[in-house]
Amino acid sequence: MSINDIIPLDALFGDDNLGNKKKKKKVDFIALSSPLMRIPRMDILVARDLIDIGCKELYEIQGRSAESLFEEIKKIRPNTPLYRLAYLRMAIYFSENEDADPNMLHPNLWEE
């Protein structure tokens, strides 16, 4: 009995059948560690979008309209999906309310 019979080598080394190493997913550590991720249920892709347009802190989105932020994001990435607008609305609500209602911190509530 060999070790291959007990534990497949691809489970140990991450190889596929061709001997190639599997690619690791890229993790956006900057977006993950940003203050924007303090917002409950915040999508990391929306946080990345906000960072890319220059909004790195919560106070930078206070008083802004979600539609204007979305338009700035669309200038950088024209194929940005519309669902992100709800996350932007939720983020603005969270940034403007010190004691935000936990029931309002779900993106489905902010869809039109």
C-alpha positions in Angstrom: 0.0 0.0 0.0 1.4 3.4 -1.0 0.7 6.9 0.3 -1.4 7.5 -2.8 -3.8 4.9 -1.7 -4.3 6.6 1.6 -4.2 10.3 0.8 -4.3 11.6 -2.8 -1.3 13.7 -3.6 -3.4 16.4 -5.2 -5.1 16.9 -1.8 -1.6 17.4 -0.2 0.0 19.6 -2.9 -3.0 21.2 -4.7 -2.1 19.7 -8.1 -4.7 19.0 -10.7 -4.5 15.9 -12.9 -2.1 17.6 -15.2 0.4 18.4 -12.5 -0.3 22.1 -12.5 -0.7 23.9 -9.2 -4.1 25.3 -8.6 -4.3 29.1 -8.6 -5.2 30.8 -5.4 -8.0 33.4 -5.4 -6.8 37.0 -5.2 -7.8 38.6 -2.0 -8.2 42.4 -1.9 -6.6 43.0 1.5 -6.8 46.8 1.1 -10.5 46.7 0.7 -11.0 44.1 3.4 -9.1 46.2 5.9 -10.6 49.5 5.0 -13.0 51.4 7.3 -15.7 50.9 4.8 -15.9 47.2 5.8 -17.2 48.3 9.2 -20.5 48.6 7.5 -22.6 45.5 8.2 -23.2 43.3 5.1 -20.9 45.5 3.0 -19.9 43.9 -0.3 -16.1 43.9 -0.7 -16.5 44.8 -4.4 -18.4 48.0 -3.5 -15.8 48.9 -0.9 -13.2 48.5 -3.7 -15.2 50.7 -6.0 -15.4 53.4 -3.4 -11.7 53.2 -2.7 -11.0 53.5 -6.4 -13.0 56.7 -6.7 -11.1 58.2 -3.7 -13.5 57.5 -0.8 -11.4 55.6 1.7 -13.2 56.7 5.0 -16.8 56.8 6.0 -16.9 60.5 6.4 -16.0 60.9 2.7 -19.4 59.5 1.6 -21.5 61.5 4.1 -23.9 63.9 2.4 -23.2 62.4 -1.0 -25.9 60.8 -3.2 -25.6 57.2 -4.1 -26.4 58.0 -7.7 -23.5 60.4 -8.0 -21.1 57.9 -6.5 -22.4 55.2 -8.8 -21.8 57.5 -11.8 -18.2 58.1 -10.7 -17.8 54.3 -10.4 -19.3 53.8 -13.9 -16.8 56.2 -15.4 -14.0 53.9 -14.1 -15.8 50.6 -14.7 -18.7 50.9 -17.3 -19.9 47.4 -16.7 -20.6 47.9 -13.0 -23.8 46.0 -12.1 -26.8 48.0 -10.8 -27.2 46.0 -7.6 -24.2 48.0 -6.1 -26.4 51.1 -5.9 -28.3 49.5 -3.0 -25.0 49.0 -1.2 -24.0 52.6 -1.8 -27.3 53.8 -0.3 -26.9 51.6 2.7 -23.3 52.8 3.2 -24.4 56.4 3.1 -27.1 55.7 5.6 -24.6 54.0 7.9 -22.1 56.9 7.6 -24.7 59.6 8.3 -26.3 57.9 11.3 -24.2 57.4 14.5 -26.8 55.0 15.9 -27.9 53.3 12.7 -31.0 51.1 13.0 -29.7 47.5 12.5 -32.9 46.6 10.6 -32.0 49.2 8.0 -28.6 47.7 7.3 -29.5 45.2 4.7 -29.0 46.1 1.0 -32.4 44.6 0.0 -34.1 47.4 1.8 -32.3 50.0 -0.3 -33.3 48.7 -3.7 -35.8 50.8 -5.6 
